[in-house]
Amino acid sequence: MRTLGILGGMSWESTLVYYRLLNQGVAQRLGGLHSAPLRLASVDFDGIAAQQRQGDWAGAAAALGQTARQLKLAGAEGLLIASNTMHKVAAPIVEACGLPLLHIGDATGRALRHAGHQRVGLLGTRFTMEDRFLVDHLAERHGVSTVIPGAADRDEVHRVIFDELCRGLTRPASRETFVQIMARLADQGCEAVILGCTEIALLTPPDHPPEPNGWPLPLFDTTALHAHEAVQWMLLEETSP
């Protein structure tokens, strides 16, 4: 197996999910007492979140690049950034550490393309929804067109992520709000919705999708898709079509 480096802690709530999914995936493939060969660096998210708010993306990239270099020195052969938002600075992080990146947009794009979806909604932090790093990646590399919610809905999604989900809070009222936002995306012709923040599935798990107009709306959890492809990479398997 290849050793995977995880750049986590953004937030630790979702990094915990990654750790579980990666180990479960390896155990299911290999059986016995097998588990995932990992190197994990969990950063202090408060400082990174402050840099996000201040627009100091270069500072965040430098800090994460230094941590990624430490993962390489510790034996990591590939890099997983356990955060959608920080893929905004994926290129300088990779340049700093020299590790091949398992991009969350590729795992998501391949799954959407395999399911036949071309127009999808995108939920995530304000940075993920409004900055085009993930939108353009999906369009240019996978032919997937994304729709983001209106301004008020974007504000609420961002608030719930930082004020609740990153702090381990899952409130029924917030879940209902997310369901309503997804329904509005479906009304705009979205065939599915990307849960484009690694914490969102804690609130709206894909196995309980909303049903606008009486039909289930497929949800694509970037965390689970990312972890699935990471397991394939560790086991030297081909990625999904």
PyMOL commands that set and color helices and strands:
alter all, ss='L'
color gray80, all
select helices_A, chain A and resi 12-30+45-54+57-73+85-97+104-115+126-130+133-142+151-163+165-167+172-187+200-202+212-214+222-234
alter helices_A, ss='H'
color red, helices_A
select strands_A, chain A and resi 4-8+38-42+78-81+119-123+145-147+192-195+219-221
alter strands_A, ss='S'
color yellow, strands_A
deselect
rebuild
show_as cartoon
